[in-house]
């Protein structure tokens, strides 16, 4: 077996195509959009490169020159932990432990050269909301920009020595016909009956003019400590621009206290229900296919991206009120979605897990984020719990 660093456009093309061949007989695998992956490794489109982050990709070839595996490794100066920690991701491999270990060894050696003392994987060269974690349970079709992998990958990671750093749960519940825990209603009523609070989706001009401002205000208070970074207004504007072709305004839901944004629940239609017809390419033909299925075969599942409440409003029933008011709207007959998946909730956030359980949502999928300490004598610690 030979390891080949990805250095040319042909190598980059093979990095994408080998996964297509590997999964060609798997009915649940949905081919990712090529540019969503390739753009991560392009310094022109991934701003992390301008902030000192580094990335390498490799292909693994058998003795006949056939590609049998791939892996990427990356460093990010914003990933701060008890030791310098890099990441590995976009791992794909035939069912051969020696091949898998050779890929892990290659990534580990490069990360050690960069001064890293541990590696997390499989993770994304970017934000946690995409390509993060190894699927270990719930091998149903993946949500947009989430991983689907062969079950045998779990043994590769664990037998190599990776340990579970945290688990990621995707919860699912029907949109209609399911009530909540009675305690949920009681907590929600406290806030709903207070005229200083308002819960609604953003309509028309307000969505496109005010969403970035509202989102940043809540995100930087509610989520920055979990995600390890704050968000600039320009980033939120770019996020909205990317979502615009698929946004459903009723899924952009905010809470307000005395007119100021204090919470959000952001969802989108589950795009892989459309992208599965596109074949990974958003060229002119792919765009036509996308528009056709968006109009005539639209998603019946929505994907909850992020839920947050500013710290000063937590514990006051805002979480319950938000969900109750959203449910009042979504339970109406005209609402087009049948199920919602909440993607993803780490086991380091028991508060959010309890919220899902009180909604009578069930764990539908489980991903593992693993960590491998290069010093095999160093005590392993799981991700700290956020209460």
Steps between C-alpha positions, in 0.01 A plus 500: 500500500618848414395838640462785252467860614228693319689766307328529161151561369492136384585384853227726642253353253599150606457598866132559421445220249641218710218548751244479219641163393529377858132568576353425159292209630388662826136609478515735801812693399430837337782648299614833646521802275853505360556871556392474865801277567748638249432857617628412847846430361515808278676800659283727286179381663606382847610797708664272758807484277539877540493457878787254515312173464657223293365195321633199311325222312619156402386210284590140574574281200531123487787328318306513174457878528131491596382750762382315811487781755531868576546731798553867578675659796485860617610743766308802617654755738154563648470140618625543853515223755722359772742402226543614138239298312456450128231325305451222250201465276352398168628153574385226262646153468433151380439237769867444576648590838857528372388753241307701757791503744739614227273799435481581873879468532551737208273765647650459847858540372413826322313637801798420723719699259263792552549481877173329580472262795158353423254460215121506496304320235322472283447876500462782253753756382259769611191529716357225717162509327641316195681167446553442871502159663490135399159343452470202737124452531202590284629417153222684319561754220719787623387854547661769287872539571501221756697180478381156399758225523532125509439342844845339492667841531424501874727202557780667302496810720466317829752225426754761391464661843254785451270551799157661511547870575129569478187352348269690266132422497254581224150510645186449293133561566184528289393858443133427555309278739756486783458698821762605755573412858236676721781678688600652168160667459514634854842662448401639161188668637701716740678674214226486238262685734754778557434784249868594496574180309425433135570190289467500121664426168657776292295612204599659171731799529565445868651159421748632248574831669505409868582129524881545504478757779257293707693179447839641596361659816361171626772271364789692654338480842344155487732289284844658479632318809392165356627553148821674606448812290284804457328589173538827314206672333652436156512126572130497586424696183694245295320214676163652408614550142589130475168397654291731281431248219347254747385713792146460630422808707276305737805301608695811608351542846603754766405599851503863615495668840391863496578501129856363529588155360567247775462161333486323167401170348640477148395218269511434127331249271712184501692559178629149448144405413566709188875458457465123475371560146784735403797260498746725676534760226339842510572580136220625275343153483530453874335836563211409271452172686515684831236755399275232352495289816477807724178595319342163427652268761576729795644374831254379762767506771655803661840515659551693822837670469539697820302591809623759747391724787713782640633416849304768685173350372581138568298326768203733455291280276621660176613167353161345569307803375700511177429138422134522606432800275685342209304180550171692496592622152650178366209281612266678260382291208657725236848466647682280244752312718432163660809449715781702648851384577701701751856476381720460701506514882816404685486287811694784665175700495259310729274805521426485127460123520237548770317754283483245218380230733226727633390551140466121480764499230697179460867445424503412132871496422820495700840627388827477693771762502820322596828624643840334475776616735847459349647446847341164575582535872312826542161469677207535263225750584164531333348832394394704801128515580311826451213545744 
